[in-house]
Amino acid sequence: MIFHERDAIVCTILPTGHLEVRLADEEARAWFSEMRSTRTSEDLLWEGTEQYWTNGSFEPFDAGQGNPFVGLSSAPCIAESMDVHDDGTNEINGRFWAYLDYQLRDFGDDLLEHGFAIFTLVE
């Protein structure tokens, strides 16, 4: 099987409602580790989840881009679904999750150390 970056990250909603973001396999871990030397974890999250957001689900976004406005946060976020309106504004559809420990650590460290990171359901 050929490795594609777009399939490197797997998203699973846990019974608690939180979102597990997991590296798909060892090839994904090697890709993520190598690319982090020149890219941010947020950039790699975007690339690694392409299989989802191109099909209308699990779209990473900057907290300042979500409507309703997410708040004063720089936490990496993932929307269940997002619409882009003609005027360029984004609208979150359904639930969304945030990596709330972003001020203490990079979720990419969790991915490399444990193979997964937990994004908290924002209610």
HELIX and SHEET records of a PDB file:
HELIX    1   1 GLU A    5  ASP A    7  5                                   3    
HELIX    2   2 GLU A   26  MET A   35  1                                  10    
HELIX    3   3 SER A   41  GLY A   48  1                                   8    
HELIX    4   4 GLU A   50  TRP A   53  1                                   4    
HELIX    5   5 ALA A   63  GLN A   65  5                                   3    
HELIX    6   6 PHE A  107  HIS A  114  1                                   8    
SHEET    1   A 6 ILE A   9  ILE A  13  0                                        
SHEET    2   A 6 LEU A  19  LEU A  23 -1                                        
SHEET    3   A 6 PHE A 116  VAL A 122 -1                                        
SHEET    4   A 6 ASN A  90  ALA A  98 -1                                        
SHEET    5   A 6 CYS A  77  VAL A  84 -1                                        
SHEET    6   A 6 GLU A  59  PHE A  61 -1                                        
END                                                                             
